[in-house]
């Protein structure tokens, strides 16, 4: 069993007795994993932004605007959580930075995470109205309104991230959770999992039911709906282990004292962060239009040559 002093969580880094903390049994694997995820995730999300920008301008569809903002929030999540939170703060600097700066970065980590998830929620509701109430949707759906909704989601995500300035470090704090800890953990679980997944389940069920009743509607909107269902399903699967382990830590056994819980949370966080890098491949698999636009963008970039005098 290899003991390392780095954690692999997007949680707030706090103070605690280093010698009391349970060891990480994965050794250098998390460092390799997160480095590879960042090297893969950032380029594909940047490519996502470029491709979806083309599609949003060309089609003027709100769904592409939401997918574009989802890719942008995934980039922020990878930057703040994976690069700054894990690789820079933990693996390189070993948390030897001012606590205030660490806590501030934690607010940005949670805010980026909330934005990524709740953009998907808003997109799900938008798809429901587009398919189930098309006449009303045409009256209220236009680019300026979509941009305002996206801006509101990002602002609210930052506001809901502020309380997590006081998030306790699950990896190091050996004391029993305080009332504030319990409130923040349950708030975290509801914001990032329980409420979004409930909305996904209800709204997606209504969308699928509507499409089954009207096959012509399914033929017109099938690809966009398939992308939505793929994104929400992957999110629900990849984030479930983290939610379960965090609650288990709260009531059964702490990460600090139990290396098995430490290991479970390591693996759960690795799965959760995988969700920030897979959307590009889901879009390519589901949508022919997206694949064609990717090829166009790549060919366009390949045809740009430097000027030689």
N, C-alpha and C positions, 0 to 999 in steps of 0.2 A: 504494500500500500504506500503510494507516494504522497508525501505531504507537501502542499504548496500553500503559499500565503495570498493567493489571488482568488477572488470569487468570480462567478460568471453570471451575475445577476444584474438586471437593469435597476436594482433597488438602490436606494439612497445609502451612500457610505457613511457610517457613523463611527463613533469611538467605542472601543471595547478592549478587553484583555486578549491580546493575540494568542497567548499561550493556552487559553481556555477553549479556543475555537476548534470545532471539529475539522479534521483534515479533508482536503479534496482528494478523492481517490482516483480522479481521472488524470492527474499529473499535468502534462503539457498539452493534452488533447484539446481542452477548451481554447487555449491560445491558438493552436493550429486551426481549429474549427472556425472561430470568430474571424481570424485573419482571412481565411479562405472565403468565408461568407461575405465579408466586406469587399474583397477583391472581385467577387462575382456579383454581389448585389448592387453595388454602386453603378458599375457600367450598365447593367441591364435596366436599372431604374432610370438612369439618364437617357438611355435609348427609348425607354417607355415614354418619357416626357417629350422627346422629340417627335416620336411617331404619333402619340396622342394629340400633340399640338397641331400636327398636320391634319389629323382627322377632325379635330374640333373646329378648326377654321374652315375645312372643306364642307363638313356636313351641318355645322351649327347645332349639333345634337347635345343636349345637356348631359347625356350619359358619358360622352367622351370627356366633357369638362370635369365630371366627378372622378372618372378614372385617372385623368391627368393630375388632379389634386391629390388623389390617393397615392400616386407614384411620388409626388413631391413630399408628402408626409412620410412615406416609407424611407425616402432619402434622409429626411430629418431624423427619423427614428434610428437609422443605421449610423448616422453621424454622431448623435448625442449618446445613444445607449451603447452601441458596439465600439465605435472608435474612441470617443472621449471617456465614456463610463467604464468600459472594460479594458481596452487595449492601452489607452494613454494613462488614465488614473490608476488602474489596478496593476496591469502587467508591466508597465514601464516606470511610472512614478511611484508605485507601491503606496498610493494614497498620501504621499508626503506633500500635500498642498493644503492651503487654508481651508478650514471646515466650512466657512461661509461660501467659498467658491464651489465646494463640492455639493453643498445643499442647493445652491442656485442651479447648478447643472442638473441636479436631480429633478427640479421643477420642470426644466426644459425636456428632460427625458420623458416624464409622465405626460407632459403636454403634447409632445410629438406622437406618443403612443395613443393618446386619446383621439387626436386628430385623425390618425390613420384608421382607427376603428369607426369613428362616428361619421366620417366621410362615406364609408361603406353603408352605414345605416341610412344616411340621407339618400344615397343613390338607390337603395332598396325601396324606400318609400316613393321616390321619384318614378321608378320603374312600375310600381304598382298603379300609380295614378295614370301613367302613360298607357298602360294596357287595359286597365279596368274602368277608367273614366276619361276616355280620349278627348271628348268635347271640352270638358272642363280643363283638361291638361293643356290643350292648345291655347286656351285663353290666358292661362297664367304662366306658361313656360316660355321663357325667352332668355337669351344669354345674360343680359344685365341682372335679371333676378337670380339666375343660377350662380353668378359670380358673387352676389350679395350673400346668398345662402352659404357658399363655401367660406367666405370671409367670416361670417358669424360663427361657423363651426370652428375655425382656427382660433378665433378670439375666445370662445367658450372653452376650448381645449386648454388654452393657456390659463384661464381663470380656474378651471377645475384642477390644474396641475399645481397651483400655489399651495394648497394644504399639504401636499406631499413634501414640502420643505422639511416637515417634521417627521417624515417616514423613518422608522427605526431600521437599523441595519440587521437584517435577518441572520446574517452570517456571523456577526460578532457579539451582539448583545445577548448575554446569558441570563439576564433577569427575566422573570415572567412578564408577559405582555401587559402593558398598562391599558387603561380605558381608552386613551388616545390611540394606542397601537391597534386595539381591536376596531375602533371606529374607522381608522385609515385603511386597515386591511379589508374590512367589509366594503368600504366605499370603493376601494380599488377593484375588488371582485365584481361589484355591481356595475361600475362604470365600464370596465373593459371586457366583461364576459356575460353576466347574467341578463342585464337589460338588453344589450345588443343581440345576444343569441335568441332571446324571447321574441324580439322584433323580427329577426331573420326568420324564425320558425313560422310565426303567424303570417307575416306578409308574403314570404315565399310560397307558403301553402296556398294562399289565396291566388297568387299569380299562376301557379301550376294548375290549380283548379280551373281558372279562367281560360288558360291556354288549351286545356283538354276539351273544354266545351266548344271553343271556337278554333278549329284547326287552321283556318285561313289566317287568323291573328297570330297563331303560333308560327306559321311559315314566314310571316313578315318580321316578327320580333324574336325569333328563336335564338339567334346568335347572341344578341345583347343579353337576353335572359339567361342563356347558358353561361356566359361570362359571370354574370351576377351570382348565379347559383354556385358556380365553381369557387369564386372568391370567398363567399360566405361559408361554404362547407369546409374549405381548407382552413379558414380562420377558426371555426368552431372546433375542428379536430386538433389543430396545433396548439391552441391556447387552453384546451381543457386540462391537460396535465398540470400546467402551472397553477391554475386556479385551485385544483384539488390539493396540490402539495402545500400551497400557501395557507389554506384553511386547516389542513392537517397539522402544519407547524404551529398554528395558533392554539389548537385545542388538545393535541395529542403529544407531540414531541418536537422540541425546537431543533432548528438547523444547527445551532451552536453546539448542542450536546450529543447529537446523534448523526454519525457519519452517513448512515443510510438515508436519512432525510436530506442531508447535504447533497448526496449523490443524486437523489430524486429531483431536487430543485435545480441542480446543475443541468441535468438532462432535460427537464421541463423548460428551462429558460432557453436552451439550445433549440428545442423544437419551436418555441414561441417566436424566436427571432428568425427562424427559417421562413416564416410567413411574409417577411419583408422582401424576400428575394425570389419568390416563386410565381408572382403574378404575371411577369413577362411570358413565362413558358405556358401558363394557362391561357393567356390571350392568343398566343401563337397556335396552340392546340385547338382552340375552339373557333377562332374567327379567321376566315379566309381574307377578309378585307384588311385585318391587322397584319397578316403575313405579307400581303402584297405591298402594303405601305412600308413595312420594314425593309423589304427588298428595294423599294424605290428610294428610301432614305439612304440605305447602304450604297446603292449605285450612285446616288447623287454625291455622297461623300467621296466615293472612289474616283469620280470624274473631276474632282476639284484638284487642280495641279498648281504648284507654286509658280510664280512669275519669274522667268529667267531673263535677265537683261543681256 
